[in-house]
Amino acid sequence: MAKQPISDAAQTFGARVRARRNELGKSQERLADDSGMHWTFIGQVERGQRNVSLHNILKLAEALGVDPAELVRGLRAPGDARSDES
């Protein structure tokens, strides 16, 4: 059975990373090289299976050529009461 995303926020963050990587035509291996991370970690991030540290968010954003805010805008931590508001 496939491992599930750790949270909605992690899943959304990962989808944003994957979308930008695909826009650039980069493979996971290339993004890993460009960001100084391992390709398996990139895959886990894209599937929402990792809680990414601030430093890794900054590395990913730089390798993807985006402001880090674009990757995290609007995301809420699990259990954040504001994330339950509609």
PDB file of N, CA, C and O in Angstrom:
ATOM      1  N   MET A   1       0.847  -1.183   0.000  1.00  0.00           N
ATOM      2  CA  MET A   1       0.000   0.000   0.000  1.00  0.00           C
ATOM      3  C   MET A   1       0.891   1.246   0.000  1.00  0.00           C
ATOM      4  O   MET A   1       1.900   1.295   0.704  1.00  0.00           O
ATOM      5  N   ALA A   2       0.515   2.235  -0.783  1.00  0.00           N
ATOM      6  CA  ALA A   2       1.300   3.459  -0.900  1.00  0.00           C
ATOM      7  C   ALA A   2       1.199   4.288   0.364  1.00  0.00           C
ATOM      8  O   ALA A   2       0.145   4.365   0.996  1.00  0.00           O
ATOM      9  N   LYS A   3       2.304   4.900   0.718  1.00  0.00           N
ATOM     10  CA  LYS A   3       2.326   5.784   1.881  1.00  0.00           C
ATOM     11  C   LYS A   3       1.536   7.051   1.567  1.00  0.00           C
ATOM     12  O   LYS A   3       1.679   7.626   0.487  1.00  0.00           O
ATOM     13  N   GLN A   4       0.712   7.479   2.504  1.00  0.00           N
ATOM     14  CA  GLN A   4      -0.151   8.645   2.326  1.00  0.00           C
ATOM     15  C   GLN A   4       0.602   9.948   2.637  1.00  0.00           C
ATOM     16  O   GLN A   4       1.594   9.925   3.365  1.00  0.00           O
ATOM     17  N   PRO A   5       0.140  11.076   2.092  1.00  0.00           N
ATOM     18  CA  PRO A   5       0.718  12.377   2.460  1.00  0.00           C
ATOM     19  C   PRO A   5       0.552  12.610   3.967  1.00  0.00           C
ATOM     20  O   PRO A   5      -0.413  12.144   4.574  1.00  0.00           O
ATOM     21  N   ILE A   6       1.496  13.328   4.553  1.00  0.00           N
ATOM     22  CA  ILE A   6       1.434  13.574   5.993  1.00  0.00           C
ATOM     23  C   ILE A   6       0.418  14.651   6.351  1.00  0.00           C
ATOM     24  O   ILE A   6      -0.025  14.718   7.497  1.00  0.00           O
ATOM     25  N   SER A   7       0.044  15.489   5.399  1.00  0.00           N
ATOM     26  CA  SER A   7      -0.949  16.532   5.642  1.00  0.00           C
ATOM     27  C   SER A   7      -1.387  17.117   4.307  1.00  0.00           C
ATOM     28  O   SER A   7      -0.742  16.915   3.278  1.00  0.00           O
ATOM     29  N   ASP A   8      -2.488  17.840   4.346  1.00  0.00           N
ATOM     30  CA  ASP A   8      -2.931  18.545   3.140  1.00  0.00           C
ATOM     31  C   ASP A   8      -1.898  19.576   2.709  1.00  0.00           C
ATOM     32  O   ASP A   8      -1.650  19.762   1.518  1.00  0.00           O
ATOM     33  N   ALA A   9      -1.294  20.248   3.694  1.00  0.00           N
ATOM     34  CA  ALA A   9      -0.291  21.269   3.378  1.00  0.00           C
ATOM     35  C   ALA A   9       0.915  20.653   2.690  1.00  0.00           C
ATOM     36  O   ALA A   9       1.417  21.198   1.707  1.00  0.00           O
ATOM     37  N   ALA A  10       1.384  19.517   3.202  1.00  0.00           N
ATOM     38  CA  ALA A  10       2.534  18.847   2.590  1.00  0.00           C
ATOM     39  C   ALA A  10       2.206  18.376   1.182  1.00  0.00           C
ATOM     40  O   ALA A  10       3.044  18.449   0.283  1.00  0.00           O
ATOM     41  N   GLN A  11       0.982  17.892   0.996  1.00  0.00           N
ATOM     42  CA  GLN A  11       0.560  17.432  -0.323  1.00  0.00           C
ATOM     43  C   GLN A  11       0.496  18.600  -1.307  1.00  0.00           C
ATOM     44  O   GLN A  11       0.940  18.471  -2.448  1.00  0.00           O
ATOM     45  N   THR A  12      -0.046  19.722  -0.882  1.00  0.00           N
ATOM     46  CA  THR A  12      -0.130  20.901  -1.747  1.00  0.00           C
ATOM     47  C   THR A  12       1.253  21.450  -2.059  1.00  0.00           C
ATOM     48  O   THR A  12       1.541  21.798  -3.204  1.00  0.00           O
ATOM     49  N   PHE A  13       2.111  21.529  -1.043  1.00  0.00           N
ATOM     50  CA  PHE A  13       3.483  21.992  -1.259  1.00  0.00           C
ATOM     51  C   PHE A  13       4.167  21.110  -2.301  1.00  0.00           C
ATOM     52  O   PHE A  13       4.786  21.612  -3.239  1.00  0.00           O
ATOM     53  N   GLY A  14       4.053  19.804  -2.129  1.00  0.00           N
ATOM     54  CA  GLY A  14       4.677  18.874  -3.068  1.00  0.00           C
ATOM     55  C   GLY A  14       4.141  19.022  -4.482  1.00  0.00           C
ATOM     56  O   GLY A  14       4.896  18.939  -5.450  1.00  0.00           O
ATOM     57  N   ALA A  15       2.843  19.241  -4.598  1.00  0.00           N
ATOM     58  CA  ALA A  15       2.250  19.434  -5.926  1.00  0.00           C
ATOM     59  C   ALA A  15       2.792  20.699  -6.580  1.00  0.00           C
ATOM     60  O   ALA A  15       3.001  20.735  -7.792  1.00  0.00           O
ATOM     61  N   ARG A  16       3.016  21.726  -5.785  1.00  0.00           N
ATOM     62  CA  ARG A  16       3.583  22.972  -6.327  1.00  0.00           C
ATOM     63  C   ARG A  16       5.015  22.763  -6.796  1.00  0.00           C
ATOM     64  O   ARG A  16       5.412  23.268  -7.846  1.00  0.00           O
ATOM     65  N   VAL A  17       5.787  22.017  -6.013  1.00  0.00           N
ATOM     66  CA  VAL A  17       7.167  21.713  -6.406  1.00  0.00           C
ATOM     67  C   VAL A  17       7.157  20.919  -7.705  1.00  0.00           C
ATOM     68  O   VAL A  17       7.895  21.248  -8.634  1.00  0.00           O
ATOM     69  N   ARG A  18       6.333  19.878  -7.785  1.00  0.00           N
ATOM     70  CA  ARG A  18       6.262  19.043  -8.990  1.00  0.00           C
ATOM     71  C   ARG A  18       5.831  19.863 -10.207  1.00  0.00           C
ATOM     72  O   ARG A  18       6.414  19.734 -11.283  1.00  0.00           O
ATOM     73  N   ALA A  19       4.818  20.699 -10.036  1.00  0.00           N
ATOM     74  CA  ALA A  19       4.327  21.499 -11.161  1.00  0.00           C
ATOM     75  C   ALA A  19       5.418  22.418 -11.695  1.00  0.00           C
ATOM     76  O   ALA A  19       5.609  22.515 -12.907  1.00  0.00           O
ATOM     77  N   ARG A  20       6.129  23.088 -10.806  1.00  0.00           N
ATOM     78  CA  ARG A  20       7.189  24.002 -11.243  1.00  0.00           C
ATOM     79  C   ARG A  20       8.335  23.225 -11.889  1.00  0.00           C
ATOM     80  O   ARG A  20       8.880  23.643 -12.911  1.00  0.00           O
ATOM     81  N   ARG A  21       8.698  22.092 -11.285  1.00  0.00           N
ATOM     82  CA  ARG A  21       9.766  21.262 -11.860  1.00  0.00           C
ATOM     83  C   ARG A  21       9.387  20.848 -13.278  1.00  0.00           C
ATOM     84  O   ARG A  21      10.213  20.905 -14.189  1.00  0.00           O
ATOM     85  N   ASN A  22       8.137  20.430 -13.462  1.00  0.00           N
ATOM     86  CA  ASN A  22       7.679  20.026 -14.796  1.00  0.00           C
ATOM     87  C   ASN A  22       7.663  21.205 -15.763  1.00  0.00           C
ATOM     88  O   ASN A  22       8.008  21.045 -16.934  1.00  0.00           O
ATOM     89  N   GLU A  23       7.265  22.394 -15.286  1.00  0.00           N
ATOM     90  CA  GLU A  23       7.298  23.593 -16.148  1.00  0.00           C
ATOM     91  C   GLU A  23       8.698  23.835 -16.678  1.00  0.00           C
ATOM     92  O   GLU A  23       8.875  24.256 -17.821  1.00  0.00           O
ATOM     93  N   LEU A  24       9.696  23.565 -15.839  1.00  0.00           N
ATOM     94  CA  LEU A  24      11.086  23.784 -16.223  1.00  0.00           C
ATOM     95  C   LEU A  24      11.671  22.629 -17.030  1.00  0.00           C
ATOM     96  O   LEU A  24      12.779  22.729 -17.557  1.00  0.00           O
ATOM     97  N   GLY A  25      10.917  21.528 -17.125  1.00  0.00           N
ATOM     98  CA  GLY A  25      11.410  20.365 -17.857  1.00  0.00           C
ATOM     99  C   GLY A  25      12.513  19.625 -17.136  1.00  0.00           C
ATOM    100  O   GLY A  25      13.330  18.950 -17.761  1.00  0.00           O
ATOM    101  N   LYS A  26      12.539  19.752 -15.809  1.00  0.00           N
ATOM    102  CA  LYS A  26      13.583  19.091 -15.019  1.00  0.00           C
ATOM    103  C   LYS A  26      13.087  17.745 -14.503  1.00  0.00           C
ATOM    104  O   LYS A  26      11.911  17.581 -14.177  1.00  0.00           O
ATOM    105  N   SER A  27      13.996  16.798 -14.438  1.00  0.00           N
ATOM    106  CA  SER A  27      13.697  15.523 -13.793  1.00  0.00           C
ATOM    107  C   SER A  27      13.882  15.696 -12.277  1.00  0.00           C
ATOM    108  O   SER A  27      14.448  16.689 -11.819  1.00  0.00           O
ATOM    109  N   GLN A  28      13.398  14.722 -11.519  1.00  0.00           N
ATOM    110  CA  GLN A  28      13.639  14.753 -10.076  1.00  0.00           C
ATOM    111  C   GLN A  28      15.138  14.704  -9.794  1.00  0.00           C
ATOM    112  O   GLN A  28      15.624  15.359  -8.872  1.00  0.00           O
ATOM    113  N   GLU A  29      15.857  13.938 -10.582  1.00  0.00           N
ATOM    114  CA  GLU A  29      17.309  13.826 -10.393  1.00  0.00           C
ATOM    115  C   GLU A  29      17.995  15.174 -10.622  1.00  0.00           C
ATOM    116  O   GLU A  29      18.898  15.554  -9.876  1.00  0.00           O
ATOM    117  N   ARG A  30      17.561  15.887 -11.655  1.00  0.00           N
ATOM    118  CA  ARG A  30      18.153  17.200 -11.947  1.00  0.00           C
ATOM    119  C   ARG A  30      17.843  18.195 -10.833  1.00  0.00           C
ATOM    120  O   ARG A  30      18.723  18.943 -10.406  1.00  0.00           O
ATOM    121  N   LEU A  31      16.573  18.207 -10.352  1.00  0.00           N
ATOM    122  CA  LEU A  31      16.223  19.096  -9.251  1.00  0.00           C
ATOM    123  C   LEU A  31      17.025  18.735  -8.008  1.00  0.00           C
ATOM    124  O   LEU A  31      17.457  19.618  -7.268  1.00  0.00           O
ATOM    125  N   ALA A  32      17.223  17.454  -7.779  1.00  0.00           N
ATOM    126  CA  ALA A  32      18.027  17.020  -6.640  1.00  0.00           C
ATOM    127  C   ALA A  32      19.452  17.555  -6.748  1.00  0.00           C
ATOM    128  O   ALA A  32      19.995  18.086  -5.779  1.00  0.00           O
ATOM    129  N   ASP A  33      20.049  17.416  -7.916  1.00  0.00           N
ATOM    130  CA  ASP A  33      21.407  17.932  -8.128  1.00  0.00           C
ATOM    131  C   ASP A  33      21.457  19.443  -7.932  1.00  0.00           C
ATOM    132  O   ASP A  33      22.362  19.961  -7.278  1.00  0.00           O
ATOM    133  N   ASP A  34      20.487  20.143  -8.498  1.00  0.00           N
ATOM    134  CA  ASP A  34      20.461  21.607  -8.429  1.00  0.00           C
ATOM    135  C   ASP A  34      20.236  22.127  -7.012  1.00  0.00           C
ATOM    136  O   ASP A  34      20.667  23.230  -6.676  1.00  0.00           O
ATOM    137  N   SER A  35      19.564  21.335  -6.184  1.00  0.00           N
ATOM    138  CA  SER A  35      19.237  21.786  -4.824  1.00  0.00           C
ATOM    139  C   SER A  35      20.135  21.173  -3.755  1.00  0.00           C
ATOM    140  O   SER A  35      20.051  21.549  -2.586  1.00  0.00           O
ATOM    141  N   GLY A  36      20.988  20.238  -4.143  1.00  0.00           N
ATOM    142  CA  GLY A  36      21.875  19.593  -3.175  1.00  0.00           C
ATOM    143  C   GLY A  36      21.164  18.560  -2.306  1.00  0.00           C
ATOM    144  O   GLY A  36      21.588  18.281  -1.184  1.00  0.00           O
ATOM    145  N   MET A  37      20.085  17.999  -2.831  1.00  0.00           N
ATOM    146  CA  MET A  37      19.323  16.993  -2.098  1.00  0.00           C
ATOM    147  C   MET A  37      19.380  15.674  -2.858  1.00  0.00           C
ATOM    148  O   MET A  37      19.858  15.623  -3.992  1.00  0.00           O
ATOM    149  N   HIS A  38      18.892  14.612  -2.231  1.00  0.00           N
ATOM    150  CA  HIS A  38      18.846  13.308  -2.875  1.00  0.00           C
ATOM    151  C   HIS A  38      17.539  13.184  -3.658  1.00  0.00           C
ATOM    152  O   HIS A  38      16.509  13.707  -3.233  1.00  0.00           O
ATOM    153  N   TRP A  39      17.576  12.501  -4.786  1.00  0.00           N
ATOM    154  CA  TRP A  39      16.383  12.391  -5.633  1.00  0.00           C
ATOM    155  C   TRP A  39      15.241  11.678  -4.933  1.00  0.00           C
ATOM    156  O   TRP A  39      14.079  11.973  -5.209  1.00  0.00           O
ATOM    157  N   THR A  40      15.539  10.742  -4.027  1.00  0.00           N
ATOM    158  CA  THR A  40      14.445  10.070  -3.317  1.00  0.00           C
ATOM    159  C   THR A  40      13.738  11.035  -2.375  1.00  0.00           C
ATOM    160  O   THR A  40      12.529  10.926  -2.168  1.00  0.00           O
ATOM    161  N   PHE A  41      14.480  11.975  -1.804  1.00  0.00           N
ATOM    162  CA  PHE A  41      13.885  12.997  -0.945  1.00  0.00           C
ATOM    163  C   PHE A  41      12.948  13.881  -1.763  1.00  0.00           C
ATOM    164  O   PHE A  41      11.853  14.218  -1.313  1.00  0.00           O
ATOM    165  N   ILE A  42      13.381  14.253  -2.961  1.00  0.00           N
ATOM    166  CA  ILE A  42      12.539  15.072  -3.841  1.00  0.00           C
ATOM    167  C   ILE A  42      11.223  14.345  -4.116  1.00  0.00           C
ATOM    168  O   ILE A  42      10.157  14.956  -4.052  1.00  0.00           O
ATOM    169  N   GLY A  43      11.286  13.072  -4.416  1.00  0.00           N
ATOM    170  CA  GLY A  43      10.074  12.296  -4.667  1.00  0.00           C
ATOM    171  C   GLY A  43       9.148  12.281  -3.464  1.00  0.00           C
ATOM    172  O   GLY A  43       7.932  12.405  -3.611  1.00  0.00           O
ATOM    173  N   GLN A  44       9.717  12.130  -2.272  1.00  0.00           N
ATOM    174  CA  GLN A  44       8.913  12.133  -1.052  1.00  0.00           C
ATOM    175  C   GLN A  44       8.277  13.492  -0.814  1.00  0.00           C
ATOM    176  O   GLN A  44       7.127  13.575  -0.381  1.00  0.00           O
ATOM    177  N   VAL A  45       9.014  14.553  -1.093  1.00  0.00           N
ATOM    178  CA  VAL A  45       8.456  15.903  -0.967  1.00  0.00           C
ATOM    179  C   VAL A  45       7.284  16.060  -1.928  1.00  0.00           C
ATOM    180  O   VAL A  45       6.219  16.536  -1.534  1.00  0.00           O
ATOM    181  N   GLU A  46       7.469  15.668  -3.170  1.00  0.00           N
ATOM    182  CA  GLU A  46       6.421  15.826  -4.175  1.00  0.00           C
ATOM    183  C   GLU A  46       5.171  15.009  -3.850  1.00  0.00           C
ATOM    184  O   GLU A  46       4.068  15.386  -4.244  1.00  0.00           O
ATOM    185  N   ARG A  47       5.333  13.910  -3.143  1.00  0.00           N
ATOM    186  CA  ARG A  47       4.179  13.092  -2.746  1.00  0.00           C
ATOM    187  C   ARG A  47       3.586  13.536  -1.406  1.00  0.00           C
ATOM    188  O   ARG A  47       2.619  12.941  -0.930  1.00  0.00           O
ATOM    189  N   GLY A  48       4.159  14.576  -0.799  1.00  0.00           N
ATOM    190  CA  GLY A  48       3.650  15.078   0.474  1.00  0.00           C
ATOM    191  C   GLY A  48       3.995  14.202   1.652  1.00  0.00           C
ATOM    192  O   GLY A  48       3.288  14.205   2.660  1.00  0.00           O
ATOM    193  N   GLN A  49       5.071  13.455   1.538  1.00  0.00           N
ATOM    194  CA  GLN A  49       5.450  12.505   2.577  1.00  0.00           C
ATOM    195  C   GLN A  49       6.567  13.016   3.475  1.00  0.00           C
ATOM    196  O   GLN A  49       7.053  12.279   4.333  1.00  0.00           O
ATOM    197  N   ARG A  50       6.978  14.254   3.295  1.00  0.00           N
ATOM    198  CA  ARG A  50       8.044  14.856   4.098  1.00  0.00           C
ATOM    199  C   ARG A  50       7.603  16.195   4.651  1.00  0.00           C
ATOM    200  O   ARG A  50       6.920  16.963   3.974  1.00  0.00           O
ATOM    201  N   ASN A  51       7.997  16.470   5.883  1.00  0.00           N
ATOM    202  CA  ASN A  51       7.817  17.788   6.480  1.00  0.00           C
ATOM    203  C   ASN A  51       9.109  18.543   6.201  1.00  0.00           C
ATOM    204  O   ASN A  51      10.113  18.320   6.879  1.00  0.00           O
ATOM    205  N   VAL A  52       9.098  19.411   5.237  1.00  0.00           N
ATOM    206  CA  VAL A  52      10.303  20.046   4.715  1.00  0.00           C
ATOM    207  C   VAL A  52      10.736  21.201   5.612  1.00  0.00           C
ATOM    208  O   VAL A  52       9.917  22.031   6.007  1.00  0.00           O
ATOM    209  N   SER A  53      12.024  21.250   5.930  1.00  0.00           N
ATOM    210  CA  SER A  53      12.565  22.321   6.772  1.00  0.00           C
ATOM    211  C   SER A  53      12.662  23.633   5.991  1.00  0.00           C
ATOM    212  O   SER A  53      12.631  23.651   4.761  1.00  0.00           O
ATOM    213  N   LEU A  54      12.780  24.708   6.730  1.00  0.00           N
ATOM    214  CA  LEU A  54      12.920  26.019   6.104  1.00  0.00           C
ATOM    215  C   LEU A  54      14.103  26.046   5.140  1.00  0.00           C
ATOM    216  O   LEU A  54      13.977  26.551   4.025  1.00  0.00           O
ATOM    217  N   HIS A  55      15.231  25.520   5.548  1.00  0.00           N
ATOM    218  CA  HIS A  55      16.411  25.562   4.685  1.00  0.00           C
ATOM    219  C   HIS A  55      16.185  24.787   3.393  1.00  0.00           C
ATOM    220  O   HIS A  55      16.638  25.208   2.329  1.00  0.00           O
ATOM    221  N   ASN A  56      15.492  23.661   3.479  1.00  0.00           N
ATOM    222  CA  ASN A  56      15.217  22.895   2.270  1.00  0.00           C
ATOM    223  C   ASN A  56      14.180  23.589   1.386  1.00  0.00           C
ATOM    224  O   ASN A  56      14.248  23.486   0.161  1.00  0.00           O
ATOM    225  N   ILE A  57      13.229  24.287   1.986  1.00  0.00           N
ATOM    226  CA  ILE A  57      12.294  25.092   1.191  1.00  0.00           C
ATOM    227  C   ILE A  57      13.066  26.147   0.414  1.00  0.00           C
ATOM    228  O   ILE A  57      12.805  26.364  -0.770  1.00  0.00           O
ATOM    229  N   LEU A  58      14.001  26.795   1.064  1.00  0.00           N
ATOM    230  CA  LEU A  58      14.805  27.824   0.400  1.00  0.00           C
ATOM    231  C   LEU A  58      15.650  27.236  -0.725  1.00  0.00           C
ATOM    232  O   LEU A  58      15.766  27.840  -1.791  1.00  0.00           O
ATOM    233  N   LYS A  59      16.240  26.070  -0.498  1.00  0.00           N
ATOM    234  CA  LYS A  59      17.041  25.407  -1.537  1.00  0.00           C
ATOM    235  C   LYS A  59      16.175  25.022  -2.732  1.00  0.00           C
ATOM    236  O   LYS A  59      16.562  25.232  -3.882  1.00  0.00           O
ATOM    237  N   LEU A  60      15.001  24.456  -2.453  1.00  0.00           N
ATOM    238  CA  LEU A  60      14.105  24.073  -3.540  1.00  0.00           C
ATOM    239  C   LEU A  60      13.657  25.289  -4.343  1.00  0.00           C
ATOM    240  O   LEU A  60      13.660  25.267  -5.574  1.00  0.00           O
ATOM    241  N   ALA A  61      13.275  26.340  -3.640  1.00  0.00           N
ATOM    242  CA  ALA A  61      12.820  27.550  -4.326  1.00  0.00           C
ATOM    243  C   ALA A  61      13.918  28.106  -5.231  1.00  0.00           C
ATOM    244  O   ALA A  61      13.649  28.500  -6.366  1.00  0.00           O
ATOM    245  N   GLU A  62      15.140  28.139  -4.736  1.00  0.00           N
ATOM    246  CA  GLU A  62      16.244  28.650  -5.556  1.00  0.00           C
ATOM    247  C   GLU A  62      16.452  27.776  -6.790  1.00  0.00           C
ATOM    248  O   GLU A  62      16.621  28.293  -7.894  1.00  0.00           O
ATOM    249  N   ALA A  63      16.439  26.468  -6.610  1.00  0.00           N
ATOM    250  CA  ALA A  63      16.638  25.550  -7.736  1.00  0.00           C
ATOM    251  C   ALA A  63      15.486  25.623  -8.739  1.00  0.00           C
ATOM    252  O   ALA A  63      15.665  25.339  -9.923  1.00  0.00           O
ATOM    253  N   LEU A  64      14.307  26.004  -8.254  1.00  0.00           N
ATOM    254  CA  LEU A  64      13.135  26.119  -9.133  1.00  0.00           C
ATOM    255  C   LEU A  64      12.955  27.530  -9.686  1.00  0.00           C
ATOM    256  O   LEU A  64      12.078  27.767 -10.516  1.00  0.00           O
ATOM    257  N   GLY A  65      13.782  28.462  -9.228  1.00  0.00           N
ATOM    258  CA  GLY A  65      13.717  29.829  -9.732  1.00  0.00           C
ATOM    259  C   GLY A  65      12.465  30.572  -9.318  1.00  0.00           C
ATOM    260  O   GLY A  65      11.937  31.378 -10.084  1.00  0.00           O
ATOM    261  N   VAL A  66      11.980  30.307  -8.102  1.00  0.00           N
ATOM    262  CA  VAL A  66      10.782  30.981  -7.602  1.00  0.00           C
ATOM    263  C   VAL A  66      11.056  31.560  -6.217  1.00  0.00           C
ATOM    264  O   VAL A  66      11.992  31.151  -5.530  1.00  0.00           O
ATOM    265  N   ASP A  67      10.233  32.510  -5.829  1.00  0.00           N
ATOM    266  CA  ASP A  67      10.266  33.025  -4.470  1.00  0.00           C
ATOM    267  C   ASP A  67       9.707  31.929  -3.568  1.00  0.00           C
ATOM    268  O   ASP A  67       8.691  31.323  -3.908  1.00  0.00           O
ATOM    269  N   PRO A  68      10.340  31.660  -2.431  1.00  0.00           N
ATOM    270  CA  PRO A  68       9.821  30.616  -1.536  1.00  0.00           C
ATOM    271  C   PRO A  68       8.357  30.817  -1.159  1.00  0.00           C
ATOM    272  O   PRO A  68       7.643  29.847  -0.902  1.00  0.00           O
ATOM    273  N   ALA A  69       7.913  32.059  -1.125  1.00  0.00           N
ATOM    274  CA  ALA A  69       6.517  32.346  -0.783  1.00  0.00           C
ATOM    275  C   ALA A  69       5.552  31.676  -1.756  1.00  0.00           C
ATOM    276  O   ALA A  69       4.447  31.300  -1.367  1.00  0.00           O
ATOM    277  N   GLU A  70       5.957  31.523  -3.014  1.00  0.00           N
ATOM    278  CA  GLU A  70       5.082  30.884  -3.995  1.00  0.00           C
ATOM    279  C   GLU A  70       4.804  29.428  -3.644  1.00  0.00           C
ATOM    280  O   GLU A  70       3.748  28.895  -3.984  1.00  0.00           O
ATOM    281  N   LEU A  71       5.740  28.792  -2.972  1.00  0.00           N
ATOM    282  CA  LEU A  71       5.580  27.390  -2.618  1.00  0.00           C
ATOM    283  C   LEU A  71       4.730  27.192  -1.370  1.00  0.00           C
ATOM    284  O   LEU A  71       4.117  26.138  -1.200  1.00  0.00           O
ATOM    285  N   VAL A  72       4.689  28.190  -0.498  1.00  0.00           N
ATOM    286  CA  VAL A  72       3.993  28.019   0.787  1.00  0.00           C
ATOM    287  C   VAL A  72       2.769  28.913   0.959  1.00  0.00           C
ATOM    288  O   VAL A  72       2.050  28.785   1.951  1.00  0.00           O
ATOM    289  N   ARG A  73       2.523  29.805   0.023  1.00  0.00           N
ATOM    290  CA  ARG A  73       1.407  30.754   0.146  1.00  0.00           C
ATOM    291  C   ARG A  73       0.089  30.042   0.431  1.00  0.00           C
ATOM    292  O   ARG A  73      -0.307  29.126  -0.290  1.00  0.00           O
ATOM    293  N   GLY A  74      -0.586  30.481   1.498  1.00  0.00           N
ATOM    294  CA  GLY A  74      -1.906  29.984   1.837  1.00  0.00           C
ATOM    295  C   GLY A  74      -1.943  28.658   2.569  1.00  0.00           C
ATOM    296  O   GLY A  74      -3.020  28.211   2.963  1.00  0.00           O
ATOM    297  N   LEU A  75      -0.811  28.019   2.762  1.00  0.00           N
ATOM    298  CA  LEU A  75      -0.802  26.729   3.450  1.00  0.00           C
ATOM    299  C   LEU A  75      -0.972  26.928   4.951  1.00  0.00           C
ATOM    300  O   LEU A  75      -0.527  27.930   5.510  1.00  0.00           O
ATOM    301  N   ARG A  76      -1.617  25.970   5.591  1.00  0.00           N
ATOM    302  CA  ARG A  76      -1.847  25.997   7.032  1.00  0.00           C
ATOM    303  C   ARG A  76      -1.360  24.693   7.639  1.00  0.00           C
ATOM    304  O   ARG A  76      -1.476  23.628   7.032  1.00  0.00           O
ATOM    305  N   ALA A  77      -0.816  24.788   8.839  1.00  0.00           N
ATOM    306  CA  ALA A  77      -0.356  23.602   9.558  1.00  0.00           C
ATOM    307  C   ALA A  77      -1.544  22.732   9.936  1.00  0.00           C
ATOM    308  O   ALA A  77      -2.636  23.249  10.173  1.00  0.00           O
ATOM    309  N   PRO A  78      -1.349  21.421   9.997  1.00  0.00           N
ATOM    310  CA  PRO A  78      -2.429  20.544  10.451  1.00  0.00           C
ATOM    311  C   PRO A  78      -2.904  20.970  11.839  1.00  0.00           C
ATOM    312  O   PRO A  78      -2.099  21.299  12.711  1.00  0.00           O
ATOM    313  N   GLY A  79      -4.206  20.957  12.024  1.00  0.00           N
ATOM    314  CA  GLY A  79      -4.765  21.337  13.313  1.00  0.00           C
ATOM    315  C   GLY A  79      -4.935  22.827  13.503  1.00  0.00           C
ATOM    316  O   GLY A  79      -5.481  23.251  14.521  1.00  0.00           O
ATOM    317  N   ASP A  80      -4.487  23.639  12.554  1.00  0.00           N
ATOM    318  CA  ASP A  80      -4.656  25.079  12.620  1.00  0.00           C
ATOM    319  C   ASP A  80      -6.136  25.389  12.415  1.00  0.00           C
ATOM    320  O   ASP A  80      -6.695  25.047  11.373  1.00  0.00           O
ATOM    321  N   ALA A  81      -6.770  26.020  13.374  1.00  0.00           N
ATOM    322  CA  ALA A  81      -8.201  26.303  13.287  1.00  0.00           C
ATOM    323  C   ALA A  81      -8.551  27.073  12.021  1.00  0.00           C
ATOM    324  O   ALA A  81      -9.639  26.905  11.471  1.00  0.00           O
ATOM    325  N   ARG A  82      -7.641  27.909  11.563  1.00  0.00           N
ATOM    326  CA  ARG A  82      -7.917  28.685  10.349  1.00  0.00           C
ATOM    327  C   ARG A  82      -7.999  27.788   9.118  1.00  0.00           C
ATOM    328  O   ARG A  82      -8.642  28.153   8.134  1.00  0.00           O
ATOM    329  N   SER A  83      -7.351  26.607   9.158  1.00  0.00           N
ATOM    330  CA  SER A  83      -7.398  25.731   7.999  1.00  0.00           C
ATOM    331  C   SER A  83      -8.754  25.066   7.855  1.00  0.00           C
ATOM    332  O   SER A  83      -9.070  24.523   6.796  1.00  0.00           O
ATOM    333  N   ASP A  84      -9.572  25.103   8.928  1.00  0.00           N
ATOM    334  CA  ASP A  84     -10.901  24.522   8.890  1.00  0.00           C
ATOM    335  C   ASP A  84     -11.960  25.498   8.419  1.00  0.00           C
ATOM    336  O   ASP A  84     -13.101  25.104   8.179  1.00  0.00           O
ATOM    337  N   GLU A  85     -11.594  26.790   8.280  1.00  0.00           N
ATOM    338  CA  GLU A  85     -12.549  27.806   7.846  1.00  0.00           C
ATOM    339  C   GLU A  85     -12.775  27.697   6.341  1.00  0.00           C
ATOM    340  O   GLU A  85     -11.846  27.429   5.579  1.00  0.00           O
ATOM    341  N   SER A  86     -13.987  27.902   5.938  1.00  0.00           N
ATOM    342  CA  SER A  86     -14.269  27.871   4.491  1.00  0.00           C
ATOM    343  C   SER A  86     -14.856  29.164   4.034  1.00  0.00           C
ATOM    344  O   SER A  86     -15.156  29.322   2.851  1.00  0.00           O
TER     345      SER A  86
END
